Amino acid sequence: MRADLHTHTTASDGTLSPRMLVRAAKKLGLKAVAVTDHDTVDGLEEAWEEGKELGIEVIPGIELSTYYNRDEVHILGYFIDWKNAHLQEVLTGLARERLERAEKMVEKLAKLNVRLDLEEVQAIAGSGVVGRPHVARALLRAGYARSLEEAFSKYLVSGAPAYVPRKKLTPFQAIDLLRRLGGIPVLAHPGLLKDDRIVCDLVKQGL
């Protein structure tokens, strides 16, 4: 049995709609796919329905962005109750903060004579949650970068002139939230951790 347990759709920073993602997974011969968009569950209903239609298991999930000692730690949650009212309230707050962050990045870029419209960034995001990848794509479209990698390294990574830190959950709060939703919390891309001593503490919390 082959599965992909970490995917993104246009509900966050992916390039395929939830329906097209499930179709692509089916075409690749996968038996299951976890839809784990950044800080949103908006794509799950469509993916779930398409999975039932095509006979492929769609695992309802999410990828929560958190901070630990100023470093980013992403926590995946699998088999979550994505219609939970408390989760919706948390995610609404995160979406609002993401938009405010994008606005601040655009303002910082303007001071560098890099002119972007916030509306253009939002148009790239479409119905998805606005994030740094959408600002990076706007920079690429406007000719301020030759690649997404350059857009990030030149303007948007931590320490770069247009970087804006986020108000995020801690990984411990994320794990507690996911467990309350009946989910399974998992550490995303652990190879990117700057200090892996946190792993033991996360496991004690229920990772």
C-alpha positions as CSV (number, residue, x, y, z in Angstrom):
1,M,0.0,0.0,0.0
2,R,1.4,3.4,-1.0
3,A,0.3,6.7,0.5
4,D,1.4,10.3,0.7
5,L,0.9,11.7,4.2
6,H,2.0,15.3,3.6
7,T,0.3,17.2,0.8
8,H,-1.0,20.8,0.2
9,T,-3.7,22.1,-2.0
10,T,-4.8,25.6,-3.2
11,A,-6.5,26.0,0.1
12,S,-3.0,27.0,1.4
13,D,0.1,27.0,-0.7
14,G,-0.3,24.1,-3.1
15,T,-0.8,24.3,-6.8
16,L,-3.6,21.7,-7.2
17,S,-7.2,22.1,-6.1
18,P,-8.3,19.5,-3.5
19,R,-10.2,17.6,-6.1
20,M,-7.3,17.6,-8.6
21,L,-4.9,16.6,-5.8
22,V,-6.9,13.5,-5.1
23,R,-7.2,12.7,-8.8
24,A,-3.4,13.0,-9.1
25,A,-2.9,10.6,-6.1
26,K,-5.3,8.1,-7.7
27,K,-3.4,8.4,-11.0
28,L,-0.1,7.7,-9.3
29,G,-1.5,4.5,-7.8
30,L,-1.8,5.7,-4.2
31,K,-4.3,4.1,-1.9
32,A,-4.4,7.0,0.6
33,V,-3.5,10.6,0.7
34,A,-3.5,13.0,3.7
35,V,-4.5,16.5,2.9
36,T,-2.5,18.7,5.3
37,D,-2.8,22.3,4.3
38,H,-1.1,25.0,6.3
39,D,-3.3,26.3,9.1
40,T,-6.6,25.6,7.3
41,V,-9.1,22.8,6.7
42,D,-10.9,24.5,3.9
43,G,-9.9,21.9,1.3
44,L,-10.9,18.8,3.2
45,E,-14.6,18.6,2.3
46,E,-13.9,18.7,-1.4
47,A,-11.0,16.2,-1.1
48,W,-13.1,13.9,1.0
49,E,-16.0,13.8,-1.5
50,E,-13.6,13.2,-4.4
51,G,-11.9,10.4,-2.4
52,K,-15.2,8.7,-1.9
53,E,-16.0,9.0,-5.6
54,L,-12.6,7.6,-6.7
55,G,-12.2,5.0,-4.0
56,I,-9.1,6.5,-2.5
57,E,-8.8,7.1,1.3
58,V,-8.5,10.8,2.1
59,I,-7.0,11.3,5.6
60,P,-8.3,14.6,7.0
61,G,-5.3,16.5,8.3
62,I,-3.6,19.9,8.8
63,E,-0.1,21.3,9.2
64,L,0.0,23.8,12.1
65,S,2.8,26.4,12.0
66,T,4.3,26.9,15.4
67,Y,7.3,28.6,17.1
68,Y,9.8,27.2,19.6
69,N,12.6,29.5,20.8
70,R,12.1,31.6,17.6
71,D,12.5,28.6,15.4
72,E,9.7,27.3,13.2
73,V,8.3,23.8,14.1
74,H,5.5,22.4,12.0
75,I,3.1,19.9,13.5
76,L,1.0,17.6,11.3
77,G,-2.3,16.3,12.6
78,Y,-4.0,13.3,11.1
79,F,-7.6,12.0,11.4
80,I,-8.8,15.3,12.9
81,D,-12.3,16.4,13.6
82,W,-12.1,19.2,11.1
83,K,-15.6,20.6,11.7
84,N,-14.9,21.2,15.4
85,A,-16.0,24.7,16.4
86,H,-13.0,25.4,18.6
87,L,-10.6,24.5,15.7
88,Q,-12.5,26.8,13.3
89,E,-12.1,29.6,15.8
90,V,-8.4,29.0,16.1
91,L,-7.9,28.8,12.4
92,T,-9.9,32.0,11.8
93,G,-7.5,33.9,14.1
94,L,-4.5,32.4,12.3
95,A,-5.9,33.4,8.9
96,R,-6.4,36.9,10.0
97,E,-2.9,37.1,11.4
98,R,-1.5,35.7,8.1
99,L,-3.2,38.4,6.1
100,E,-1.9,41.1,8.4
101,R,1.6,39.6,8.1
102,A,1.4,39.7,4.3
103,E,0.4,43.4,4.5
104,K,3.4,44.2,6.6
105,M,5.7,42.3,4.2
106,V,4.4,44.3,1.3
107,E,5.0,47.5,3.2
108,K,8.5,46.5,4.0
109,L,9.1,45.7,0.3
110,A,7.8,49.1,-0.7
111,K,10.5,50.7,1.5
112,L,13.0,48.8,-0.6
113,N,11.5,50.1,-3.8
114,V,10.0,46.7,-4.5
115,R,6.4,47.5,-5.4
116,L,3.8,44.9,-4.9
117,D,0.0,45.2,-4.5
118,L,-1.5,43.3,-1.6
119,E,-4.5,42.6,-3.8
120,E,-2.1,40.8,-6.3
121,V,-0.8,38.7,-3.4
122,Q,-4.4,37.8,-2.4
123,A,-5.3,37.1,-6.0
124,I,-2.4,34.6,-6.2
125,A,-3.6,33.0,-2.9
126,G,-7.2,32.8,-4.4
127,S,-9.5,31.3,-1.8
128,G,-6.5,29.9,0.1
129,V,-4.9,31.2,3.3
130,V,-2.3,33.9,2.4
131,G,1.3,33.0,3.1
132,R,4.9,33.8,2.3
133,P,4.8,31.6,-0.8
134,H,2.2,33.8,-2.3
135,V,4.3,36.9,-1.7
136,A,7.2,35.1,-3.3
137,R,5.2,34.2,-6.4
138,A,4.1,37.9,-6.6
139,L,7.8,38.9,-6.5
140,L,8.5,36.4,-9.3
141,R,5.7,37.6,-11.5
142,A,6.8,41.2,-11.0
143,G,10.3,40.4,-12.0
144,Y,12.0,41.1,-8.7
145,A,13.3,37.6,-8.4
146,R,14.3,34.9,-11.0
147,S,13.0,32.0,-8.9
148,L,10.9,31.3,-5.8
149,E,14.1,30.3,-4.0
150,E,15.7,33.7,-4.8
151,A,12.5,35.5,-3.7
152,F,12.7,33.8,-0.3
153,S,16.4,34.1,0.2
154,K,16.6,37.8,-0.9
155,Y,13.5,39.1,0.8
156,L,11.4,36.7,2.9
157,V,13.5,34.3,5.0
158,S,14.2,35.1,8.7
159,G,16.8,37.9,8.7
160,A,15.9,39.1,5.2
161,P,14.8,42.8,4.9
162,A,11.1,42.0,4.3
163,Y,10.7,39.2,6.8
164,V,8.0,39.6,9.3
165,P,7.8,37.1,12.3
166,R,4.5,35.5,13.0
167,K,2.5,35.2,16.2
168,K,2.2,31.4,16.3
169,L,1.2,28.6,18.5
170,T,3.8,26.7,20.4
171,P,4.3,23.1,19.2
172,F,3.0,22.0,22.7
173,Q,-0.2,24.0,22.2
174,A,-0.6,22.5,18.7
175,I,-0.2,18.9,20.0
176,D,-2.8,19.6,22.8
177,L,-5.2,21.0,20.2
178,L,-4.8,18.1,17.8
179,R,-5.2,15.5,20.6
180,R,-8.4,17.2,21.7
181,L,-9.7,16.9,18.2
182,G,-9.0,13.1,18.3
183,G,-6.1,13.6,15.9
184,I,-2.6,12.1,15.7
185,P,0.1,14.8,16.1
186,V,3.3,14.2,14.0
187,L,6.4,16.2,13.5
188,A,6.7,17.6,10.0
189,H,10.1,17.6,8.1
190,P,12.2,16.9,11.3
191,G,15.4,17.3,9.3
192,L,14.9,21.1,9.3
193,L,15.0,21.4,13.1
194,K,17.8,23.6,14.3
195,D,17.8,21.9,17.7
196,D,16.5,18.3,17.8
197,R,16.5,18.2,21.6
198,I,12.9,19.5,21.5
199,V,11.8,16.1,20.1
200,C,11.9,14.4,23.5
201,D,9.9,17.1,25.0
202,L,7.3,16.9,22.2
203,V,7.0,13.1,22.7
204,K,6.3,13.6,26.4
205,Q,3.5,16.1,25.3
206,G,1.9,13.4,23.1
207,L,3.7,13.7,19.7
